Amino acid sequence: MDLSVKSPENIKHMVDSISEKLRMLNIGAIKAEAFDEEMYEDLKYLYDMVMRKDSFSPSEMQAIAEELGTLRKQA
């Protein structure tokens, strides 16, 4: 998978991977469709950071969840 290409499929992969890695309980609340390609680079940066780490403190998990919230499309 070439994550350098902005696509809905890559956004879905990154969001799903972040959710799985963090073992987020409410994965359904974070849907790939809620992210715009305009925020792709920020999402990719967050994805890369999450994938590099083996574990997260509760405060890191909270910060990542908050960052995902800020990257979502504003309705």
N, CA, C and O atoms as CSV, one atom per row, in Angstrom:
chain,resi,resn,atom,element,x,y,z
A,1,MET,N,N,0.839,-1.171,0.000
A,1,MET,CA,C,0.000,0.000,0.000
A,1,MET,C,C,0.891,1.243,0.000
A,1,MET,O,O,1.774,1.379,0.846
A,2,ASP,N,N,0.660,2.125,-0.930
A,2,ASP,CA,C,1.449,3.345,-1.061
A,2,ASP,C,C,0.732,4.494,-0.361
A,2,ASP,O,O,-0.171,5.112,-0.925
A,3,LEU,N,N,1.140,4.772,0.867
A,3,LEU,CA,C,0.468,5.800,1.653
A,3,LEU,C,C,0.868,7.209,1.252
A,3,LEU,O,O,0.368,8.178,1.824
A,4,SER,N,N,1.760,7.341,0.280
A,4,SER,CA,C,2.102,8.675,-0.207
A,4,SER,C,C,1.017,9.213,-1.131
A,4,SER,O,O,1.010,10.397,-1.467
A,5,VAL,N,N,0.100,8.340,-1.540
A,5,VAL,CA,C,-1.004,8.727,-2.418
A,5,VAL,C,C,-2.233,9.046,-1.578
A,5,VAL,O,O,-2.673,8.229,-0.770
A,6,LYS,N,N,-2.782,10.243,-1.775
A,6,LYS,CA,C,-3.992,10.641,-1.052
A,6,LYS,C,C,-5.181,9.928,-1.683
A,6,LYS,O,O,-5.506,10.146,-2.850
A,7,SER,N,N,-5.827,9.071,-0.889
A,7,SER,CA,C,-7.005,8.367,-1.393
A,7,SER,C,C,-7.891,7.973,-0.215
A,7,SER,O,O,-7.414,7.821,0.910
A,8,PRO,N,N,-9.185,7.811,-0.485
A,8,PRO,CA,C,-10.085,7.355,0.584
A,8,PRO,C,C,-9.675,6.000,1.160
A,8,PRO,O,O,-9.851,5.750,2.353
A,9,GLU,N,N,-9.129,5.130,0.314
A,9,GLU,CA,C,-8.700,3.812,0.782
A,9,GLU,C,C,-7.535,3.934,1.766
A,9,GLU,O,O,-7.494,3.232,2.776
A,10,ASN,N,N,-6.597,4.824,1.468
A,10,ASN,CA,C,-5.460,5.015,2.366
A,10,ASN,C,C,-5.890,5.664,3.674
A,10,ASN,O,O,-5.375,5.320,4.738
A,11,ILE,N,N,-6.832,6.601,3.600
A,11,ILE,CA,C,-7.365,7.218,4.816
A,11,ILE,C,C,-8.002,6.144,5.680
A,11,ILE,O,O,-7.770,6.095,6.888
A,12,LYS,N,N,-8.807,5.278,5.063
A,12,LYS,CA,C,-9.466,4.198,5.810
A,12,LYS,C,C,-8.425,3.285,6.454
A,12,LYS,O,O,-8.557,2.912,7.619
A,13,HIS,N,N,-7.405,2.933,5.704
A,13,HIS,CA,C,-6.358,2.057,6.243
A,13,HIS,C,C,-5.685,2.700,7.457
A,13,HIS,O,O,-5.488,2.042,8.479
A,14,MET,N,N,-5.336,3.969,7.347
A,14,MET,CA,C,-4.641,4.637,8.446
A,14,MET,C,C,-5.531,4.766,9.679
A,14,MET,O,O,-5.082,4.506,10.795
A,15,VAL,N,N,-6.786,5.165,9.487
A,15,VAL,CA,C,-7.703,5.322,10.617
A,15,VAL,C,C,-7.957,3.969,11.283
A,15,VAL,O,O,-7.937,3.868,12.509
A,16,ASP,N,N,-8.193,2.938,10.484
A,16,ASP,CA,C,-8.415,1.597,11.034
A,16,ASP,C,C,-7.184,1.098,11.788
A,16,ASP,O,O,-7.310,0.506,12.860
A,17,SER,N,N,-6.005,1.332,11.235
A,17,SER,CA,C,-4.768,0.880,11.874
A,17,SER,C,C,-4.522,1.600,13.195
A,17,SER,O,O,-4.118,0.981,14.180
A,18,ILE,N,N,-4.765,2.905,13.214
A,18,ILE,CA,C,-4.598,3.666,14.453
A,18,ILE,C,C,-5.571,3.150,15.507
A,18,ILE,O,O,-5.188,2.923,16.654
A,19,SER,N,N,-6.822,2.967,15.119
A,19,SER,CA,C,-7.836,2.483,16.059
A,19,SER,C,C,-7.472,1.114,16.613
A,19,SER,O,O,-7.611,0.859,17.809
A,20,GLU,N,N,-7.005,0.238,15.732
A,20,GLU,CA,C,-6.631,-1.115,16.152
A,20,GLU,C,C,-5.403,-1.084,17.069
A,20,GLU,O,O,-5.376,-1.771,18.090
A,21,LYS,N,N,-4.402,-0.301,16.714
A,21,LYS,CA,C,-3.168,-0.241,17.506
A,21,LYS,C,C,-3.444,0.313,18.905
A,21,LYS,O,O,-2.844,-0.129,19.885
A,22,LEU,N,N,-4.355,1.282,18.985
A,22,LEU,CA,C,-4.682,1.870,20.279
A,22,LEU,C,C,-5.729,1.061,21.031
A,22,LEU,O,O,-6.033,1.344,22.189
A,23,ARG,N,N,-6.275,0.053,20.362
A,23,ARG,CA,C,-7.337,-0.773,20.946
A,23,ARG,C,C,-8.463,0.108,21.469
A,23,ARG,O,O,-8.941,-0.061,22.591
A,24,MET,N,N,-8.870,1.042,20.637
A,24,MET,CA,C,-9.931,1.967,21.036
A,24,MET,C,C,-11.243,1.202,21.162
A,24,MET,O,O,-11.619,0.432,20.279
A,25,LEU,N,N,-11.915,1.425,22.254
A,25,LEU,CA,C,-13.154,0.705,22.525
A,25,LEU,C,C,-14.272,1.105,21.584
A,25,LEU,O,O,-15.081,0.267,21.185
A,26,ASN,N,N,-14.323,2.367,21.229
A,26,ASN,CA,C,-15.402,2.858,20.391
A,26,ASN,C,C,-14.886,3.128,18.982
A,26,ASN,O,O,-14.918,4.261,18.501
A,27,ILE,N,N,-14.416,2.082,18.335
A,27,ILE,CA,C,-13.845,2.217,16.999
A,27,ILE,C,C,-14.878,2.761,16.018
A,27,ILE,O,O,-14.534,3.506,15.101
A,28,GLY,N,N,-16.138,2.393,16.207
A,28,GLY,CA,C,-17.192,2.859,15.313
A,28,GLY,C,C,-17.351,4.361,15.298
A,28,GLY,O,O,-17.870,4.921,14.332
A,29,ALA,N,N,-16.913,5.025,16.356
A,29,ALA,CA,C,-17.032,6.478,16.430
A,29,ALA,C,C,-16.027,7.172,15.523
A,29,ALA,O,O,-16.199,8.342,15.184
A,30,ILE,N,N,-14.990,6.464,15.133
A,30,ILE,CA,C,-13.980,7.042,14.257
A,30,ILE,C,C,-14.087,6.359,12.899
A,30,ILE,O,O,-13.556,5.269,12.688
A,31,LYS,N,N,-14.768,7.008,12.009
A,31,LYS,CA,C,-14.962,6.446,10.674
A,31,LYS,C,C,-14.069,7.175,9.681
A,31,LYS,O,O,-13.908,8.393,9.754
A,32,ALA,N,N,-13.498,6.429,8.764
A,32,ALA,CA,C,-12.603,7.015,7.769
A,32,ALA,C,C,-13.307,8.083,6.941
A,32,ALA,O,O,-12.673,9.040,6.495
A,33,GLU,N,N,-14.607,7.929,6.733
A,33,GLU,CA,C,-15.365,8.885,5.929
A,33,GLU,C,C,-15.400,10.266,6.576
A,33,GLU,O,O,-15.698,11.258,5.911
A,34,ALA,N,N,-15.097,10.332,7.864
A,34,ALA,CA,C,-15.133,11.602,8.584
A,34,ALA,C,C,-13.875,12.433,8.346
A,34,ALA,O,O,-13.772,13.551,8.850
A,35,PHE,N,N,-12.919,11.900,7.586
A,35,PHE,CA,C,-11.668,12.599,7.349
A,35,PHE,C,C,-11.585,13.052,5.899
A,35,PHE,O,O,-11.908,12.306,4.975
A,36,ASP,N,N,-11.152,14.267,5.727
A,36,ASP,CA,C,-11.036,14.884,4.418
A,36,ASP,C,C,-9.607,14.729,3.907
A,36,ASP,O,O,-8.663,14.691,4.696
A,37,GLU,N,N,-9.451,14.642,2.607
A,37,GLU,CA,C,-8.108,14.532,2.030
A,37,GLU,C,C,-7.276,15.786,2.291
A,37,GLU,O,O,-6.051,15.736,2.183
A,38,GLU,N,N,-7.903,16.893,2.627
A,38,GLU,CA,C,-7.164,18.113,2.967
A,38,GLU,C,C,-6.284,17.889,4.198
A,38,GLU,O,O,-5.237,18.521,4.334
A,39,MET,N,N,-6.702,17.000,5.087
A,39,MET,CA,C,-5.964,16.722,6.319
A,39,MET,C,C,-5.092,15.483,6.181
A,39,MET,O,O,-4.610,14.950,7.181
A,40,TYR,N,N,-4.885,15.022,4.959
A,40,TYR,CA,C,-4.169,13.772,4.726
A,40,TYR,C,C,-2.764,13.774,5.333
A,40,TYR,O,O,-2.368,12.813,5.992
A,41,GLU,N,N,-2.019,14.848,5.111
A,41,GLU,CA,C,-0.641,14.903,5.599
A,41,GLU,C,C,-0.593,14.836,7.124
A,41,GLU,O,O,0.277,14.172,7.689
A,42,ASP,N,N,-1.524,15.520,7.793
A,42,ASP,CA,C,-1.578,15.480,9.258
A,42,ASP,C,C,-1.945,14.087,9.752
A,42,ASP,O,O,-1.375,13.596,10.727
A,43,LEU,N,N,-2.895,13.456,9.077
A,43,LEU,CA,C,-3.294,12.101,9.446
A,43,LEU,C,C,-2.144,11.131,9.217
A,43,LEU,O,O,-1.918,10.236,10.030
A,44,LYS,N,N,-1.422,11.299,8.126
A,44,LYS,CA,C,-0.278,10.436,7.823
A,44,LYS,C,C,0.809,10.594,8.891
A,44,LYS,O,O,1.407,9.606,9.316
A,45,TYR,N,N,1.065,11.825,9.321
A,45,TYR,CA,C,2.049,12.068,10.372
A,45,TYR,C,C,1.640,11.351,11.661
A,45,TYR,O,O,2.460,10.696,12.304
A,46,LEU,N,N,0.361,11.483,12.031
A,46,LEU,CA,C,-0.148,10.825,13.235
A,46,LEU,C,C,-0.044,9.304,13.098
A,46,LEU,O,O,0.372,8.617,14.031
A,47,TYR,N,N,-0.420,8.790,11.938
A,47,TYR,CA,C,-0.329,7.351,11.663
A,47,TYR,C,C,1.108,6.857,11.833
A,47,TYR,O,O,1.349,5.851,12.499
A,48,ASP,N,N,2.061,7.571,11.226
A,48,ASP,CA,C,3.467,7.160,11.315
A,48,ASP,C,C,3.939,7.138,12.763
A,48,ASP,O,O,4.647,6.218,13.172
A,49,MET,N,N,3.555,8.138,13.532
A,49,MET,CA,C,3.952,8.217,14.935
A,49,MET,C,C,3.359,7.051,15.737
A,49,MET,O,O,4.050,6.429,16.543
A,50,VAL,N,N,2.089,6.765,15.510
A,50,VAL,CA,C,1.424,5.672,16.240
A,50,VAL,C,C,2.042,4.324,15.869
A,50,VAL,O,O,2.246,3.481,16.743
A,51,MET,N,N,2.338,4.112,14.605
A,51,MET,CA,C,2.872,2.829,14.169
A,51,MET,C,C,4.297,2.597,14.685
A,51,MET,O,O,4.711,1.446,14.822
A,52,ARG,N,N,5.047,3.650,14.971
A,52,ARG,CA,C,6.418,3.502,15.472
A,52,ARG,C,C,6.476,3.041,16.923
A,52,ARG,O,O,7.449,2.407,17.332
A,53,LYS,N,N,5.459,3.349,17.695
A,53,LYS,CA,C,5.492,3.045,19.136
A,53,LYS,C,C,4.870,1.677,19.426
A,53,LYS,O,O,3.960,1.224,18.731
A,54,ASP,N,N,5.387,1.041,20.470
A,54,ASP,CA,C,4.854,-0.267,20.865
A,54,ASP,C,C,3.724,-0.144,21.882
A,54,ASP,O,O,2.812,-0.971,21.907
A,55,SER,N,N,3.785,0.882,22.714
A,55,SER,CA,C,2.745,1.051,23.731
A,55,SER,C,C,2.531,2.537,23.985
A,55,SER,O,O,3.353,3.379,23.624
A,56,PHE,N,N,1.401,2.831,24.619
A,56,PHE,CA,C,1.009,4.215,24.858
A,56,PHE,C,C,0.506,4.381,26.278
A,56,PHE,O,O,-0.175,3.509,26.816
A,57,SER,N,N,0.845,5.498,26.871
A,57,SER,CA,C,0.305,5.819,28.188
A,57,SER,C,C,-1.134,6.300,27.997
A,57,SER,O,O,-1.518,6.687,26.893
A,58,PRO,N,N,-1.928,6.276,29.066
A,58,PRO,CA,C,-3.297,6.792,28.938
A,58,PRO,C,C,-3.344,8.239,28.441
A,58,PRO,O,O,-4.229,8.599,27.666
A,59,SER,N,N,-2.399,9.064,28.882
A,59,SER,CA,C,-2.409,10.459,28.429
A,59,SER,C,C,-2.039,10.566,26.946
A,59,SER,O,O,-2.559,11.434,26.245
A,60,GLU,N,N,-1.152,9.699,26.465
A,60,GLU,CA,C,-0.823,9.684,25.031
A,60,GLU,C,C,-2.029,9.241,24.212
A,60,GLU,O,O,-2.322,9.806,23.159
A,61,MET,N,N,-2.718,8.227,24.706
A,61,MET,CA,C,-3.912,7.757,23.990
A,61,MET,C,C,-4.963,8.859,23.913
A,61,MET,O,O,-5.596,9.054,22.875
A,62,GLN,N,N,-5.141,9.574,25.013
A,62,GLN,CA,C,-6.096,10.677,25.042
A,62,GLN,C,C,-5.693,11.758,24.038
A,62,GLN,O,O,-6.540,12.278,23.313
A,63,ALA,N,N,-4.414,12.093,23.997
A,63,ALA,CA,C,-3.928,13.116,23.073
A,63,ALA,C,C,-4.122,12.693,21.618
A,63,ALA,O,O,-4.487,13.512,20.775
A,64,ILE,N,N,-3.881,11.429,21.330
A,64,ILE,CA,C,-4.069,10.923,19.963
A,64,ILE,C,C,-5.539,10.972,19.587
A,64,ILE,O,O,-5.884,11.380,18.478
A,65,ALA,N,N,-6.408,10.557,20.502
A,65,ALA,CA,C,-7.855,10.604,20.237
A,65,ALA,C,C,-8.304,12.046,20.004
A,65,ALA,O,O,-9.122,12.307,19.121
A,66,GLU,N,N,-7.777,12.975,20.785
A,66,GLU,CA,C,-8.129,14.386,20.595
A,66,GLU,C,C,-7.628,14.895,19.247
A,66,GLU,O,O,-8.324,15.651,18.570
A,67,GLU,N,N,-6.438,14.489,18.862
A,67,GLU,CA,C,-5.904,14.915,17.567
A,67,GLU,C,C,-6.747,14.361,16.424
A,67,GLU,O,O,-7.019,15.066,15.452
A,68,LEU,N,N,-7.160,13.100,16.537
A,68,LEU,CA,C,-8.056,12.538,15.522
A,68,LEU,C,C,-9.339,13.360,15.436
A,68,LEU,O,O,-9.862,13.599,14.348
A,69,GLY,N,N,-9.831,13.782,16.576
A,69,GLY,CA,C,-11.037,14.613,16.606
A,69,GLY,C,C,-10.848,15.936,15.889
A,69,GLY,O,O,-11.760,16.411,15.212
A,70,THR,N,N,-9.680,16.533,16.030
A,70,THR,CA,C,-9.445,17.818,15.364
A,70,THR,C,C,-9.239,17.651,13.858
A,70,THR,O,O,-9.463,18.589,13.093
A,71,LEU,N,N,-8.817,16.470,13.436
A,71,LEU,CA,C,-8.598,16.235,12.007
A,71,LEU,C,C,-9.880,15.895,11.261
A,71,LEU,O,O,-9.910,15.921,10.030
A,72,ARG,N,N,-10.919,15.581,11.986
A,72,ARG,CA,C,-12.185,15.208,11.338
A,72,ARG,C,C,-12.787,16.395,10.603
A,72,ARG,O,O,-12.548,17.550,10.955
A,73,LYS,N,N,-13.571,16.092,9.578
A,73,LYS,CA,C,-14.279,17.139,8.829
A,73,LYS,C,C,-15.224,17.852,9.785
A,73,LYS,O,O,-15.867,17.235,10.635
A,74,GLN,N,N,-15.287,19.141,9.625
A,74,GLN,CA,C,-16.240,19.921,10.414
A,74,GLN,C,C,-17.544,19.993,9.641
A,74,GLN,O,O,-17.577,20.439,8.494
A,75,ALA,N,N,-18.612,19.552,10.278
A,75,ALA,CA,C,-19.921,19.518,9.601
A,75,ALA,C,C,-20.516,20.902,9.496
A,75,ALA,O,O,-21.611,21.064,8.958
